[in-house]
Amino acid sequence: QVQLAESGGGLVQPGGSLRLTCSVSGALYSTGWYRQAPGKERELVAAITRNGFANYANSVKGRFNIDRDNAEKTVYLEMNSLKPEDTGVYYCFIRRTFMTSLNEYEWGQGTQVTVSS
């Protein structure tokens, strides 16, 4: 299966910012990012629906913002006030319909985010 193109990860100091980008096209129910750290479960970070409704993990509310461009070909995750616990591999996803289960999502290749002094 073709993977979604995503980028924007890197190494930043606590309190710093990063912007993740993912190429998104076609009809979808939602898109956004999951993240996973070694030894931890994959968790939903942020998602945005076809009509622009956004939701966030409680741990990132007030710090992260997700949005799509007017053509809906790109989704962005602005990450501010980054904390060490934000460290992980971030995977962009597309959920094509509400009935699409997690193992049927389309995924990016992952981009590493490391927050450390």
C-alpha positions in Angstrom: 0.0 0.0 0.0 1.3 3.5 -0.8 2.3 5.5 2.2 1.4 9.1 2.9 4.3 11.6 2.6 5.0 13.3 5.9 7.8 15.4 7.3 8.8 17.9 9.9 10.2 16.0 12.8 13.4 16.7 14.5 15.3 17.3 17.7 14.2 20.3 19.8 14.7 21.7 23.3 11.8 21.6 25.8 9.6 24.5 25.1 10.4 24.5 21.4 8.2 24.1 18.4 7.9 21.9 15.4 5.5 21.8 12.4 4.6 18.4 10.9 3.2 18.2 7.4 1.4 15.4 5.6 0.1 15.1 2.0 -3.6 14.3 2.1 -6.0 13.9 -0.8 -9.3 12.3 -1.7 -12.5 11.8 0.3 -11.9 11.2 4.0 -13.7 11.1 7.3 -10.7 12.4 9.3 -6.9 12.8 9.2 -4.2 13.6 11.7 -1.4 12.0 13.7 -0.8 9.1 16.0 2.4 8.8 17.9 4.3 6.0 19.5 7.3 5.7 21.8 9.3 2.5 22.3 7.5 0.2 24.7 4.4 2.3 24.7 1.0 2.1 23.0 0.2 4.1 19.9 -1.9 7.0 20.8 -4.0 9.5 18.9 -2.4 13.0 19.1 -4.8 15.1 17.0 -7.4 14.6 14.3 -9.4 16.9 12.0 -12.6 15.8 10.2 -13.8 16.6 6.7 -15.7 19.6 8.0 -12.9 21.0 10.1 -13.7 19.8 13.5 -10.5 19.1 15.5 -9.9 17.0 18.5 -6.8 16.5 20.6 -5.3 14.2 23.2 -5.7 15.8 26.6 -1.9 15.9 27.0 -1.5 18.3 24.0 -4.6 20.5 24.3 -3.6 24.1 24.3 -0.2 23.4 22.8 -0.9 21.7 19.5 -3.0 22.9 16.6 -4.1 20.9 13.5 -5.4 22.4 10.3 -5.7 21.7 6.6 -5.1 23.9 3.6 -7.9 25.3 1.5 -7.4 22.6 -1.2 -7.3 19.9 1.5 -4.2 18.5 0.0 -2.0 19.1 3.1 -2.6 18.7 6.8 -0.4 20.5 9.4 0.3 19.8 13.0 1.8 22.8 14.8 3.4 21.7 18.0 4.3 24.3 20.6 5.7 24.3 24.1 7.0 20.8 23.5 7.8 18.5 26.4 10.0 15.5 26.7 6.9 13.3 26.9 6.0 14.4 23.4 9.0 12.4 22.1 8.0 9.6 19.7 7.5 8.6 16.1 4.5 10.5 14.7 2.5 8.8 12.0 0.1 10.7 9.8 -3.1 8.9 8.9 -6.2 9.0 6.8 -9.5 7.5 8.0 -11.5 7.2 4.9 -14.9 6.7 6.6 -16.3 6.5 10.1 -16.6 2.7 9.7 -12.9 2.4 8.7 -11.1 0.5 11.5 -7.7 1.4 12.8 -6.0 -1.5 10.9 -7.5 -0.1 7.7 -6.2 3.4 8.0 -3.7 4.8 5.5 -0.4 5.7 7.1 2.6 7.9 6.7 6.1 6.4 7.0 6.6 8.2 10.4 8.7 11.1 11.5 10.8 11.2 14.6 10.1 13.9 17.2 12.6 14.2 20.0 12.3 16.7 22.8 15.4 16.8 25.0 17.8 19.1 26.7 
